[in-house]
């Protein structure tokens, strides 16, 4: 382990690591990945860091909750390569994604408000009962037909089969369930999380089962937004220190 006394503002890898409960290997990895600027070296070859390195680490760790590990890494790499405009573009893209996720949540809530209590009953089977086929529905949702088949295996949609052709037929209820599944997937929910929610909506004939999920979704988006503010403040401090 690289250990030596602090001297003239120099910091050891363990000094940076201890502040955040990390290992010294993690500090070295962050430097090698470009998250931290290159360390200095003592005459004996040991890494030497400065308070600016410590601020870089604080900025990176603050960026992760709002932007994700990969994007936070790319932001810090860009800053350390003096490509600040690229870093700002990455930040802008994250904010745009958060806004899109908020709009997705609003779309889910709008879709749920449009649900009719009687929509859970499926029409009788038969070639004349109406409905849509897998291709048109997939196209409407912007997904592949294979995705709808996967959702069917997971219990998210339950299309009937046309008795003459054997084709899947999606009635109004199936379209509703597919829309909900699509929106919830965009919101970050897994298939195994979505299936019981849709099953409860079918059984209850209303949106009550999803209210808890929507509250959780709102909370996660708010937490991301606040984390982005925290990350921005720490990154600004690091940028100021580099000037």
WOJOMO-V45058 format. One record per pair of residues at least 12 apart in sequence whose ideal C-beta (glycine too) atoms are under 8 Angstrom apart, sorted by the first residue. I is the first residue (numbers start at 0). J is the second residue. Records with the same first field share a line. If there is no record, write none. Layout:
I->J  J
//
This chain:
0->12  13  23
1->13  23  45  46
3->41  45  47
8->49  50
9->39  47  48  49
10->47  48  49  50  52  53
11->45  46  47  48
12->26  27  46  48
14->48  53
15->48  52  53  56
18->53  56
19->56  60
26->48  56
27->46
29->56  59
30->46
32->72  76
33->72  75  76  79  80
34->55  56  59  72  75  76  79
35->48  52  55  56  59  75  79
36->51  52  55  79
38->52
50->240
51->237  240  241
54->233  236  237  240
55->75  79  237
57->233  236  237
58->75  230  233  234  236  237
59->71  72  75
61->226  229  230  232  233  234
62->74  75  230  233  234
63->230
64->222  223  226  229  230
65->93  223  224  225  226  227  228  229  230
66->89  90  93  227  230
67->93
70->89  92  93
71->230
73->86  89
74->86  89  90  234
77->89
78->234  237  238  241
83->238
86->234
90->227  231
93->227
94->227
97->220  223  224  227
100->185  186  220
101->220
103->182  185  186
104->186  213  216  217  220
106->182
107->179  182  183  186  209  213  216
108->213
110->175  178  179  182
111->179  206  209  213
112->206
114->175  200  205  206
116->204  205
117->204
118->171  172  175  204
119->172  200  201  202  204
120->172
121->157  159  170  172  173
122->170
124->159  160  162
125->162
126->161  162  163
128->168  170
129->170
130->158  159  168  169  170  171  173
131->168  169  174
132->166  167  168  169
133->147  148  158  166  167  169
136->169  173  174  177
140->177  178  181
142->181
147->177
149->190
150->177  180  190
151->167
153->190  191  193  194
154->194  197  198
155->176  177  180  190  193  194  197
156->169  173  176  177  180
157->173  176
158->170  173
172->201
176->197  200  201
179->193  196  197  200  209
180->193  197
183->196  212
186->216
187->216  219
188->212
196->208  209  212
//
